[in-house]
Amino acid sequence: MKPVPVEPAGSVTFRCADCKKTFDAKPTRTESAPERAHPYRYYSSCPECESESPQVHWQVGLFNAHLKATGPKTNQGKAASAANLAGHPTPEEARITRFNAMKHGASSKTAMYFPAKPDKYPHCKTCDVDRDYCSQQIACLKRSDLMLRVLVAMESGDPTALQDLHAINQANFMAILQDMMQALIADGVALKNPAFGFDKDGNCSIARYADSATGEVRTIEEIKAHPLLKPMMEMIGRNNLSLADLNMTPKIQADQGIQQGQLQQEEEEKESAQEYRKKMENQLSDLRHKIGRSQLRASQDPILIEHQQDDGEPKDIEAEVVNGSTS
């Protein structure tokens, strides 16, 4: 089936790199971008500083995600899609409207958990969306983008649509794991805290004792494992990053060495058996050749020929030779 040509969008969201304003407008300049699923780049003049502004990157991802999606996979989804297209829209209209319900559903579901609240979420610290523009939306644009990408991936049955997100999450996980290791290295796996107690008046007192040998007053300390040690080991185990999972334990290395030695010994024994078999075949072939030559010489021996003539009956020289050779 020939792909439906994609027409340029009529309204696009832009963000000015100079004054950081985000705005919706009709593109004043459109460039071809054949490497994208939505093959266009859009630019428009900022209404504040009149600088040429590009399309916001999160909307570029949405455009590309919409066009990469393959539609419903199940029979139920295909039937619902066919019912929606009963009005016979044009191919371009179908391509434009096919994800309208999904987009609205994503926005409404995101608004339930992440309504638009500029600078109220932890991710707002690194968000590049204009705060005034964000306050005019019903849901957080970043979370709506994430919700829609997940919905598109699930509806189309294409897990590769989330591959970059999984890579980012794995990078963040490794960064957290490294931070935990650095904290453990700096603090030590065991933490010492002074033992203390409260008297009947509620006053706190540190437990101390006098050293009988030196008379020095010492503080009694409680030694506990570092609180980061347990969650770090759980993270390593659940993500299959232990030495056993990576086949790096001494036992696994020794077993692999033994197994490699056994395989090498089996290969050597196999080669020795093949060499012995080849040697025996050569010897049998040489023996047959020698027997044939001895039979030929016996049949041409004048003494044996004369002996046969004197007896009056021919003898089976070949049988005699063979019997004589085997006796």
C-alpha positions as CSV (number, residue, x, y, z in Angstrom):
1,M,0.0,0.0,0.0
2,K,1.4,3.4,-1.0
3,P,2.0,5.7,2.0
4,V,-0.3,8.6,2.3
5,P,1.5,11.9,1.7
6,V,1.8,14.1,4.8
7,E,0.8,17.7,4.5
8,P,2.4,20.5,6.6
9,A,0.6,21.4,9.8
10,G,-1.5,24.5,10.0
11,S,-0.8,25.5,13.6
12,V,2.3,24.6,15.6
13,T,3.7,25.3,19.0
14,F,6.9,27.3,19.1
15,R,9.4,28.3,21.8
16,C,11.7,31.3,21.5
17,A,15.3,30.6,22.3
18,D,15.9,34.3,23.3
19,C,13.0,35.3,25.5
20,K,11.9,31.7,26.4
21,K,8.3,32.4,25.3
22,T,6.1,29.5,24.2
23,F,3.3,30.3,21.7
24,D,1.0,28.7,19.1
25,A,1.1,30.2,15.6
26,K,1.0,29.4,11.9
27,P,4.5,28.6,10.6
28,T,6.1,31.5,8.7
29,R,8.8,29.1,7.3
30,T,8.7,25.4,6.6
31,E,11.6,23.3,5.7
32,S,11.7,19.7,4.3
33,A,13.0,17.0,6.8
34,P,12.8,13.7,5.0
35,E,14.6,11.9,7.9
36,R,11.6,12.5,10.2
37,A,8.3,10.6,10.2
38,H,6.6,14.0,10.0
39,P,8.9,15.3,7.3
40,Y,8.9,19.1,8.1
41,R,10.6,21.6,10.3
42,Y,8.6,24.7,11.3
43,Y,9.7,28.2,12.3
44,S,7.8,31.3,13.3
45,S,8.5,34.8,14.6
46,C,8.2,35.3,18.3
47,P,5.4,37.9,19.2
48,E,7.6,39.3,22.0
49,C,11.1,39.8,20.5
50,E,10.4,38.9,16.9
51,S,13.2,36.3,16.8
52,E,12.7,33.3,14.6
53,S,11.7,30.4,16.8
54,P,11.7,26.6,16.1
55,Q,8.9,24.1,16.9
56,V,9.1,22.8,20.5
57,H,10.9,19.5,20.7
58,W,8.1,17.7,22.6
59,Q,5.6,18.4,19.8
60,V,8.1,17.1,17.2
61,G,8.1,13.8,19.1
62,L,4.3,13.8,19.2
63,F,4.1,14.3,15.4
64,N,6.6,11.6,14.7
65,A,4.9,9.2,17.2
66,H,1.5,9.7,15.5
67,L,2.8,8.9,12.0
68,K,5.0,5.9,13.1
69,A,2.0,4.2,14.8
70,T,0.5,1.3,12.8
71,G,-3.0,1.4,14.2
72,P,-4.9,-1.3,16.1
73,K,-3.6,-4.9,16.1
74,T,-6.5,-6.9,17.6
75,N,-9.7,-7.8,15.9
76,Q,-11.7,-5.7,18.4
77,G,-9.5,-2.7,17.7
78,K,-9.8,-3.1,14.0
79,A,-13.6,-3.4,14.2
80,A,-13.7,-0.2,16.3
81,S,-11.5,1.6,13.8
82,A,-13.6,0.5,10.9
83,A,-16.7,1.8,12.7
84,N,-15.0,5.1,13.3
85,L,-14.2,5.3,9.6
86,A,-17.8,4.5,8.5
87,G,-18.2,8.1,7.3
88,H,-15.6,7.5,4.6
89,P,-13.2,10.4,5.3
90,T,-10.4,11.1,3.0
91,P,-7.1,9.3,3.7
92,E,-5.5,12.5,4.9
93,E,-8.5,13.2,7.3
94,A,-8.2,9.7,8.6
95,R,-4.5,10.1,9.3
96,I,-5.1,13.4,11.1
97,T,-8.0,12.3,13.2
98,R,-7.1,8.7,14.0
99,F,-5.4,9.7,17.3
100,N,-7.8,12.4,18.4
101,A,-9.6,10.2,20.9
102,M,-6.3,8.9,22.2
103,K,-4.9,12.5,22.6
104,H,-8.0,13.7,24.4
105,G,-8.0,10.6,26.6
106,A,-4.3,11.0,27.4
107,S,-4.9,14.7,28.3
108,S,-7.8,13.9,30.6
109,K,-6.1,11.0,32.3
110,T,-2.9,13.0,32.8
111,A,-4.9,15.9,34.2
112,M,-6.2,13.6,36.9
113,Y,-2.7,13.0,38.2
114,F,-0.7,15.9,36.7
115,P,-2.8,19.0,36.2
116,A,-0.9,22.0,34.9
117,K,0.8,23.6,37.9
118,P,4.0,25.5,36.9
119,D,6.9,25.0,39.2
120,K,4.9,22.7,41.5
121,Y,6.4,19.4,40.4
122,P,10.0,18.2,40.8
123,H,10.5,17.9,37.0
124,C,9.5,21.6,36.6
125,K,13.0,22.6,37.6
126,T,14.4,21.3,34.2
127,C,11.3,21.9,32.1
128,D,11.7,24.3,29.2
129,V,8.0,25.0,28.7
130,D,7.1,28.7,29.2
131,R,5.3,29.0,32.6
132,D,2.6,31.3,31.3
133,Y,1.8,28.9,28.5
134,C,1.8,26.0,30.9
135,S,-0.6,27.6,33.2
136,Q,-3.2,27.9,30.3
137,Q,-3.2,24.1,29.8
138,I,-5.4,21.6,31.5
139,A,-2.5,19.1,32.1
140,C,1.3,19.1,32.3
141,L,2.6,19.0,28.7
142,K,5.6,16.9,29.6
143,R,3.4,14.2,31.3
144,S,0.9,14.4,28.5
145,D,3.7,13.7,26.0
146,L,4.8,10.7,28.1
147,M,1.3,9.4,28.5
148,L,0.6,9.7,24.7
149,R,3.8,7.9,23.8
150,V,3.0,5.0,26.1
151,L,-0.5,4.8,24.7
152,V,0.7,4.8,21.1
153,A,3.3,2.1,21.9
154,M,0.7,-0.1,23.6
155,E,-2.1,0.5,21.0
156,S,0.3,-0.3,18.1
157,G,2.1,-3.1,19.9
158,D,5.4,-1.6,19.1
159,P,7.7,-1.6,22.2
160,T,10.5,0.1,20.3
161,A,8.6,3.3,20.5
162,L,9.7,3.5,24.1
163,Q,13.3,2.4,23.6
164,D,14.8,5.8,24.2
165,L,12.8,6.2,27.4
166,H,14.0,2.8,28.7
167,A,17.6,3.9,27.8
168,I,17.2,7.1,29.8
169,N,15.7,5.3,32.8
170,Q,18.5,2.8,32.7
171,A,21.0,5.6,32.7
172,N,19.3,7.3,35.6
173,F,19.3,4.0,37.5
174,M,23.0,3.5,37.0
175,A,23.6,7.1,38.1
176,I,21.6,6.5,41.3
177,L,23.5,3.2,41.9
178,Q,26.8,5.0,41.5
179,D,25.8,7.7,43.9
180,M,24.9,5.1,46.5
181,M,28.2,3.3,46.0
182,Q,30.1,6.6,46.4
183,A,28.1,7.4,49.6
184,L,29.0,3.9,51.0
185,I,32.7,4.4,50.1
186,A,32.8,7.8,51.8
187,D,30.8,6.9,54.9
188,G,31.8,3.2,55.3
189,V,29.5,0.2,55.4
190,A,29.2,0.5,59.2
191,L,28.0,3.6,61.0
192,K,28.8,4.2,64.7
193,N,26.4,6.1,66.9
194,P,26.8,6.9,70.6
195,A,24.6,4.9,72.9
196,F,22.2,7.1,74.9
197,G,19.3,6.9,77.3
198,F,16.8,9.1,79.2
199,D,16.5,9.4,82.9
200,K,13.2,9.7,84.8
201,D,13.2,13.4,84.3
202,G,13.5,13.1,80.5
203,N,17.1,14.2,80.4
204,C,19.2,12.6,77.7
205,S,22.6,11.2,78.7
206,I,25.4,9.6,76.6
207,A,26.6,6.2,77.8
208,R,30.2,6.5,78.8
209,Y,32.7,4.4,80.9
210,A,36.2,4.8,82.3
211,D,38.9,2.6,80.9
212,S,40.3,0.6,83.9
213,A,43.8,0.5,82.3
214,T,44.2,4.1,81.3
215,G,41.4,5.9,83.2
216,E,40.3,7.5,80.0
217,V,36.6,8.1,79.6
218,R,35.2,6.4,76.5
219,T,31.8,6.6,74.8
220,I,29.9,3.4,74.2
221,E,29.0,3.2,70.5
222,E,26.4,1.2,68.6
223,I,27.5,-0.1,65.3
224,K,24.9,-0.5,62.6
225,A,25.1,-1.3,58.9
226,H,24.9,1.6,56.5
227,P,21.2,2.2,55.6
228,L,22.0,2.4,51.9
229,L,23.6,-1.1,51.8
230,K,20.4,-3.1,51.8
231,P,18.5,-1.1,49.1
232,M,21.7,-1.0,46.9
233,M,22.0,-4.8,47.0
234,E,18.3,-5.1,46.2
235,M,18.7,-2.9,43.2
236,I,21.7,-4.9,42.0
237,G,19.8,-8.2,42.4
238,R,16.6,-7.1,40.8
239,N,18.4,-5.7,37.8
240,N,20.5,-8.8,37.3
241,L,23.8,-6.9,37.9
242,S,25.4,-9.3,40.4
243,L,28.6,-11.2,39.8
244,A,26.6,-14.4,39.4
245,D,24.3,-12.8,36.8
246,L,27.4,-11.5,34.9
247,N,29.2,-14.9,35.1
248,M,32.1,-13.3,37.0
249,T,32.2,-15.3,40.3
250,P,35.3,-17.4,41.0
251,K,33.2,-20.6,40.9
252,I,31.6,-19.8,37.6
253,Q,35.0,-18.9,36.2
254,A,36.5,-22.2,37.5
255,D,33.6,-24.2,36.1
256,Q,34.0,-22.6,32.8
257,G,37.7,-23.4,32.8
258,I,37.0,-27.0,33.7
259,Q,34.3,-27.2,31.0
260,Q,36.7,-25.7,28.4
261,G,39.4,-28.2,29.5
262,Q,37.0,-31.0,29.1
263,L,35.9,-29.8,25.7
264,Q,39.5,-29.4,24.6
265,Q,40.3,-33.0,25.9
266,E,37.3,-34.4,24.0
267,E,38.5,-32.7,20.9
268,E,41.9,-34.1,21.3
269,E,40.6,-37.6,21.9
270,K,38.3,-37.2,18.9
271,E,41.3,-36.2,16.8
272,S,43.3,-39.2,18.1
273,A,40.5,-41.6,17.2
274,Q,40.2,-40.2,13.8
275,E,43.9,-40.5,13.2
276,Y,43.9,-44.1,14.4
277,R,41.0,-44.9,12.1
278,K,42.8,-43.4,9.2
279,K,45.9,-45.3,10.0
280,M,44.1,-48.6,10.2
281,E,42.3,-47.9,6.8
282,N,45.7,-47.2,5.3
283,Q,47.2,-50.4,6.7
284,L,44.2,-52.5,5.4
285,S,44.5,-50.9,2.0
286,D,48.2,-51.7,1.9
287,L,47.6,-55.3,3.0
288,R,45.1,-55.8,0.2
289,H,47.6,-54.5,-2.2
290,K,50.3,-56.8,-0.9
291,I,48.0,-59.8,-1.1
292,G,47.1,-59.0,-4.7
293,R,50.7,-58.8,-5.7
294,S,51.6,-62.1,-3.9
295,Q,48.7,-63.8,-5.7
296,L,50.0,-62.5,-9.0
297,R,53.5,-63.7,-8.4
298,A,52.2,-67.2,-7.3
299,S,50.1,-67.6,-10.4
300,Q,53.2,-66.8,-12.6
301,D,55.7,-69.0,-10.7
302,P,56.9,-71.8,-13.1
303,I,57.6,-74.3,-10.4
304,L,54.0,-74.1,-9.1
305,I,52.7,-74.3,-12.7
306,E,54.8,-77.5,-13.4
307,H,53.7,-79.0,-10.1
308,Q,50.1,-78.5,-11.1
309,Q,50.7,-80.1,-14.5
310,D,52.4,-83.2,-12.9
311,D,49.5,-83.7,-10.5
312,G,47.0,-83.5,-13.4
313,E,44.6,-81.1,-11.7
314,P,44.9,-77.4,-11.2
315,K,45.0,-76.0,-7.7
316,D,43.5,-72.9,-6.4
317,I,46.7,-70.9,-5.9
318,E,44.8,-67.9,-4.5
319,A,43.1,-70.0,-1.9
320,E,46.3,-71.6,-0.9
321,V,48.0,-68.3,-0.6
322,V,45.2,-66.9,1.4
323,N,45.0,-69.9,3.7
324,G,48.8,-69.9,4.1
325,S,48.8,-66.2,4.9
326,T,46.0,-66.7,7.5
327,S,47.3,-69.9,9.1
